Amino acid sequence: NIQCACDDDDFYCNNNVTSPAATKKEEPSITVLSRQTSATMAKQTITDPRFPQRLVIVAGTYDGVLAGWDTVEHVREQDKNDIELKLLRRNDGTHLKLSFAMAAHEGSVRCLDISTATSPSMPVKHGDSSEEKNTEKNKKRKRVDESKNNEDDKVGEHSDETPEPGSLLSGGFDETINVFNLQKHNQTGELKTPNDLGSPLCCSFAPPSSSSTSPSTHALVGLTSGKVVLYKKRDWSVQHVLSGHDDGGVQCLAVHPTGRMALTGGRDGKIILWDLMKGRLAFVHKLPSRGKGKGRKETVNHIIWSDDGNRYAFCYGTKITARDVTSGEDLLDVDLPGRVNQ
């Protein structure tokens, strides 16, 4: 246990100390840090590349409200010079602040996902001509050379290309899908799910926000009807309606880091691999049924890809399974005492 005490301009820390007085007596085991040094250490901790430079949390409620928290405070342009607001926005450290709260759906919020904002460093495909390929290669070589030349200057500093939140996608019980711009804090779109396909249960951008290779160009939404809808992010038009699950609904989905394929799990006990490039079913895996008559189908509660896309994991009932994509072998298959939800 570490005990700490403040005395004037000094900060005392010691192991197994019960009071500030005892801290001052045991001088050999005392570490004294000035407040300036403490602030410097805190700053180094915040800028440590192992930790995220920014944290955004968005939650949806049963009554259709969306609330967001951010470590970076959003200030409207007209309020930047307000003296009273400047006093309220004093620099008191990095912590989560309520960024927005609004009524978004007429019913419960079923699913949420955030895409990464497009930055100049992200490659955007415009064609496959040899000239464009050569230009891209030259740009990559230039970036590599610049990174090598500035390697010594970047030690201990965090990258300026920290991913920024772009769009927020929300699906509700009211069969609507809302799109919000998290940089401008405004709504950019609202659309109804296709006729008779039900309410959204799960959603994800493609490629997902965890992928740093390219910006999101599409969005995938799983519905209560068992259908999966692939939207074009550019104009939110429907590109494909994928059929494969029963009427129980699509419980969960996960887009591959490349954005070229996706996995979905349903209440029908199926795990389906989709080819998003061609818009068709590629593979189906059925989980074993349970119950006395073995007629009760398992529900796939959650599914996720590894960062490199070479493995995936899913859970159902009390089981968690991790599988290798290439060999199809189970890397992990455990049975827990209680039900696994995520």
Sequence and secondary structure as in RCSB ss.txt:
>XXXX:A:sequence
NIQCACDDDDFYCNNNVTSPAATKKEEPSITVLSRQTSATMAKQTITDPRFPQRLVIVAGTYDGVLAGWDTVEHV
REQDKNDIELKLLRRNDGTHLKLSFAMAAHEGSVRCLDISTATSPSMPVKHGDSSEEKNTEKNKKRKRVDESKNN
EDDKVGEHSDETPEPGSLLSGGFDETINVFNLQKHNQTGELKTPNDLGSPLCCSFAPPSSSSTSPSTHALVGLTS
GKVVLYKKRDWSVQHVLSGHDDGGVQCLAVHPTGRMALTGGRDGKIILWDLMKGRLAFVHKLPSRGKGKGRKETV
NHIIWSDDGNRYAFCYGTKITARDVTSGEDLLDVDLPGRVNQ
>XXXX:A:secstr
 EEEEEETTEEEEEES  SHHHHHH GGG EEEEHHHHHHHHHHHHT TTS S  EEEEE TTSEEEEEESS   
 GGGTT HHHHHHT    S  EEEEEEE  SS EEEEEEEE   TTS       HHHHHHHHHHHHHHHHHHHHT
TGGGTT   S    EEEEEEEETTSEEEEEETTTTEEEEEEE  TTS  EEEEEEES TT  SS   EEEEEETT
SEEEEEETTT  EEEEEE S TT EEEEEE TTSSEEEEEETTSEEEEEETTTTEEEEEEE   BSTTS B   E
EEEEE TTSSEEEEEETTEEEEEETTT  EEEEEE SS    
